[in-house]
Amino acid sequence: MKKKYFIFLFFTIYFIFIFSTSCFAAWGEPELVTKLNKAFESIQEWLVKLATPAAAVAVATGAFMRKFSFGDEEKIRTGKKLINGSLFSYGFILAINLILSAIKSLIA
């Protein structure tokens, strides 16, 4: 009986120590993790800034391709695919950015 009580007490104290937030609060985040987080955030911001003009150029190219197709069905179809694909991709990038921002605000 004493052995079971001792084991229960030992594991209870062990889990309280391991999962306690107060014992890890003084340690902070490692410097490498902080640098990696900042690097990924700057890459994400750069990609979103780059995606806007890229989508605009793709939509404009698709529109010009449709406008100056002179009745060629293949060019009209290709221009329409280019416009739809670029708008879908840009929307997907913005949605991912929104989801990541929401997750970051919930965590912090």
C-alpha positions, -999 to 999 in steps of 0.1 A, spaced: 0 0 0 28 24 9 45 16 -24 14 25 -45 10 57 -24 47 66 -30 45 60 -67 13 80 -70 28 109 -51 60 107 -71 42 109 -105 19 136 -93 48 158 -82 67 149 -114 38 159 -137 32 191 -117 68 201 -121 70 191 -157 38 207 -169 40 238 -147 42 270 -166 59 288 -138 90 266 -139 95 273 -177 86 310 -176 120 321 -164 138 302 -192 122 322 -220 124 313 -257 158 302 -271 175 328 -293 175 305 -324 137 301 -322 132 338 -319 154 345 -349 137 318 -370 102 332 -361 113 367 -371 128 353 -404 96 334 -413 75 365 -405 96 387 -428 95 361 -455 57 359 -452 53 397 -454 76 398 -484 56 371 -502 23 388 -496 38 421 -509 51 403 -539 18 384 -546 -2 416 -552 17 429 -582 22 394 -595 -16 388 -595 -22 422 -611 3 414 -639 -12 380 -645 -48 394 -646 -37 421 -670 -19 396 -692 -50 374 -693 -72 404 -701 -49 415 -729 -47 380 -742 -85 378 -744 -88 413 -759 -62 408 -786 -71 372 -795 -88 382 -827 -113 354 -825 -88 326 -817 -106 303 -792 -74 289 -778 -61 323 -768 -95 333 -753 -95 300 -733 -59 305 -722 -66 341 -711 -96 331 -691 -77 303 -674 -49 328 -666 -73 353 -650 -92 326 -630 -60 309 -618 -43 341 -608 -73 354 -589 -78 320 -572 -41 319 -562 -41 355 -549 -73 347 -529 -57 316 -515 -26 335 -504 -47 362 -487 -68 335 -470 -37 317 -457 -23 350 -444 -56 357 -426 -57 323 -410 -21 326 -398 -28 360 -384 -58 347 -365 -38 318 -351 -10 342 -341 -35 365 -323 -50 335 -305 -16 322 -293 -2 356 -282 
